Amino acid sequence: MRVEQKKQKKKRKWLRNTGIILLILLIGIGAYAFSVYRSLTTAVETMHQPLERNKSDKRTEQVSLESKQPFSVLMLGVDQRSGDKGRSDTMIVLAVNPNLNSVKMISIPRDTRTEIIGKGKIDKINHAYAYGNEEMAMKTVENFLDIPIDYFVRVNMDGFKEIIDAVGGITVNNDLDFSQDGYHFPKGPVNLDGNKALAYIQMRYEDPRGDFGRQLRQREIIQGILSEGASLSSLTKYQSIFSALGNNVRTNLTFDQMNKIQRNYRSAAGNVQQMSIKGSGTKISGIYYYIVPDDEKARIQTDIKAQLELK
């Protein structure tokens, strides 16, 4: 009887000790999760930059993420320096449709000649941001593509270095052998830290594709950041990642809206279709512009309107 009691006592003690260990682990994980959540919400609050308007002038009602309506995002890559807010050297429009499970991505050449809405002049499209920040850039792109732009995400291109270093570097598949800023980039998979990535993204003149080749490398950098940021190994670096995002990204998306996009539009992210704008370069009064013919503009507008399910 005593032997049996001793066995039961040992068993209860083992269970109690195991339970304490599990509880400590759970508390630790909970504290870790809370720390991650708190850091994330702080970063999102820092990134959030509301606009004066609640919706696009090209929408009768504000887009509903809860109802899974298609929406659009303007991504602005800004060459921002101290004392100078810079120009949007990168302008990418994403049209997200959960019903078609797809995202259409179109890069607008920065030298595209168009009307700058709110400025009353014809100029390069990337000057819209310099004239009137995100608001004027969004309205100008809306006019150019004849679609509503619902959200913006602005990234300080120089801050890409901090973001890339925070995720531990990225790998891209380079399709052109070239050198830039003292770095050599061979064809094939290339590992990039922040400084190399900035050189990789800035090269344009050695590329026979010109600005289109640069846009391709910019998209590769963005995809590389997303890939590394989603990897398990990056979870231990979350604080530096969130800090880098908070320092270099601004958006009118709220934390709640980001959650809805992640929940309701996640499957669409696996099918990204790239669109290109065809045109030609020319000089007008000694200034270089990229001219998009009316029929090409109409083709792009028709495709992207169908993606957004607009009449």
Secondary structure, DSSP 8 states (H G I E B T S, - for coil): -HHHHHHHHHHHHHHHHHHHHHHHHHHHHHHHHHHHHHHHHHHHHHHB---S-SS-TT-SS---TTTT--EEEEEEEE--BTTB---EEEEEEEEEETTTTEEEEEE--TTBEEEETTTTEEEETTHHHHHHHHHHHHHHHHHHHTS---EEEEEEGGGHHHHHHHTT-EEEEE-S-EEETTEEE-SEEEEE-HHHHHHHHH--TT-TTTHHHHHHHHHHHHHHHHHHHTSGGGGGGHHHHHHHHHHHEEES--HHHHHHHHHHSGGGGG-EEEE----EEEEETTEEEEE--HHHHHHHHHHHHHHTT--
